[in-house]
Amino acid sequence: NKTWGEPEEQLHERHSAEDFKTKTQDKIG
């Protein structure tokens, strides 16, 4: 994922840590 290295993506991941975990679980499930 190139977007993973983007500053905006990092800020979004930091700001929405819980949402990130939820998305990860949703992908696995």
Number of C-alpha atoms within 10 A of each C-alpha: 5 6 9 10 9 11 10 11 13 13 11 13 15 12 11 12 12 11 13 14 12 12 12 11 10 9 8 7 6
